[in-house]
Amino acid sequence: MFTRASQHCARVCFAFAWLLLLFALPSHPVLSAVSVLQNRYDRFNTAANLQETQLTTANVNRQLFGKLWTYAVDGDVHAQPLYVANLNFGNGVVKNVLYVVTMQDCVYAFDADAPGAPIWQRDFRNPASGVIPMPIMDLIHRNSSNIETWLGILPTPVIDSDTNTIYVLAVTREPGTHPFPGGARGNQYVQRLHALDIKTGVNKFGSPVVIAPCFAGNGTGSVNGVVCFDGRLQLPRPAMTLVNGQVVLAWSGQNDWGGFHGWIVSYDKLTLAQTGVLNTSPDSLKCGVWMSGRAPGVDAQGNLYFQTGNGDDFDTVPNGGRTFAQAVIKLQTNPPGLRVLDWWSQDDYAFKSNIDADFGSTGPLLVPGTAEPMLLVGSKDAVLYLLDARDLGHKVNTSHALQQIRLNAGNDKGGTAYWDRAGGKLPLLYSWPEGAYLQVRRWNGSRFDTTPFQTGNIRSQTSAAGILTLSANGNTGGSGVLWSSMAIEPADMGLHPGILRAFDAENVTRVLWDSNMDAADALGNWPKFSPPTVANGKVYMASFSGYVSVYGLKATTAATTTTGAGSSSSTSPTTSTGSTSTGTTSTGTTSSGTTSTATSSSGISPSSSTTTSGSSSSSSSGPATSTTGGGGQPAGPFAPLRQPQTVQCRGGTVTLSVAPYRWNVDGQMSFTTRAYYYQGQPMVPAPTIVAKAGTSCSITIENSLPADTPVSNCNYHANEFHCPDTTNLHTHGLHVSPRQDDLTVAIKPGPTPTFPYDIAAEHLMGPFWYPAHLPVYVTLPVLGAMCAA
């Protein structure tokens, strides 16, 4: 708190301002010709939408772009949301539709241009009959892992626009006898392929069918020279694809647990009859296909390209096309079926398997537009290999690769994005491995840059690579935006807050926007390998927080401000969004018409504004929302601490809220602390309250900290430790009555006490500190950010 002598305030005048908002009426959604029918947009795995005409480097910024709403779903979303444009429902109803699947075995179809309930929903559970998603503890005997709690629908589905069908793979645990060892007694583990009508969600083609392939071999789990599919051990990690009238799926294991195998299986898209099967380790074990959730590459002839990971320590040599450890496999699919055409592996595959440096961690990229089909693959040890797709060589020979590119980073998981620019512009390859900076390389028609052409200035976390999507309007300058989903802290296991960033794709040192600039834009818990889906001017982002966020251009309004009598008026554009936030939560419309909340990872919002609290008190019923910040530098990575906001208290009441706050520091580190909120905004540092000598100023404290400890277990006496959910307000150096400035008053969660400060007319001018803590318990609140002057 800061006091001034009366002469310093003599010329202060008061004025009332009226704000007239002229809202632009929303138009009918502009329907798009772009559909996203499979993971990473296309069969080449470019992770690029080159038909995005609305989002550009000019309008993806904090002022014009942000979260519009959320779709509430039941469960974590590992799969990439898919998008069908201009879907005709009949009777003149045409919609853009977003499809979302969850680990709770649920499938949703949402209107992609509006919040609200889903168009339809399918739930493959039946708890009354004991049918539930597979508990991950039934597989790895612990919960905090790459997958939390449930294994339901893991892989990204695939959509067939010719038949209006979405193909989904769901895993359930249900009563019965499992034909393999392990698992919960009295239960079986079943994986089923579902074919659903994209307009109604009803079953098609006699679906579902049970996944139950077998393959000749003497490897782990074999019986009489045959290895059969174990629905408990096999994790369907890669995204699904369609090729030559077949739905193709692949499997690995979870955390290298148990005697799993790599499986690749194909089904006729109309009859769902099995057409082909390959076990990648029939005489051994492991050799799983996971590829960080990406789909296989598909060339112009319909040949498939998969990568495998870890192999058995005892028999990992790819021998005659039987065991494929740490390998690239090329499969023929025409005529229908799966036939091995070619393969390649590295000299040190056994060593890499032993140190968990999976070769199959990135998924393949078929470089577009090349006369000779080129294949780019990568491994956990952050090395990319360029191969001639026509001649993999049937070799275990690293030098057979045309090019090796060392990323000089930690693990490389998540893969690349590729901008196939034309018109004399060299195509660009983007990669962002763990513990490293974003890297850009040019393609000259036969090779990539060995060293990066450009490097970003934000370092990724360990176990949290950048999951990339590129959007652009062809090769139009200024249209290229590189989107990255990433955790803001090390994220190998468990749940961690995420951040969505947008970069200028032609200059990746330029951050256009990120979801931590404003609390209302918070992503929620990072969905690991699920990339942003960009279509028709919107960005759809999954999460492990029970919702999918929709980002886009905010509705533009014209704001006219009139100040006082005879004053001039000014009009400026402002923006509004359809989502709000309360405290450290972001809120959006759910399918039931209620709200869903998720932990916010707010950045530091700059502000240099001044507000006045007069005789009519300025109050806030807890932290509220703001979609734009004050002046100064945009918040986010490398944003400086802002100047404290100044609040004039002239005989009125200033209301401050105390609530948890997720502080993201330079995009490199985050931690949860507690902060003052003023008018709904977190203030770090807290606002400077200016009061005049000879007046009174009241401060109301709303304690919104979670009440985690029963009151009966707390001590509120001086010199004794007490509950961390309890706070206090007092000043240092302000000469007021002890009854007005009591260090021992405990403010528990819920009550909203008001502290009146009567400031003597002869009070000296100066700064006076107001921290929030009780005796003894000082470090967390004060060093965490709850103090100001």
Disulfide bonds with the S-S distance in Angstrom:
Cys214-Cys228 2.06
Cys649-Cys697 2.07
Cys714-Cys723 1.62
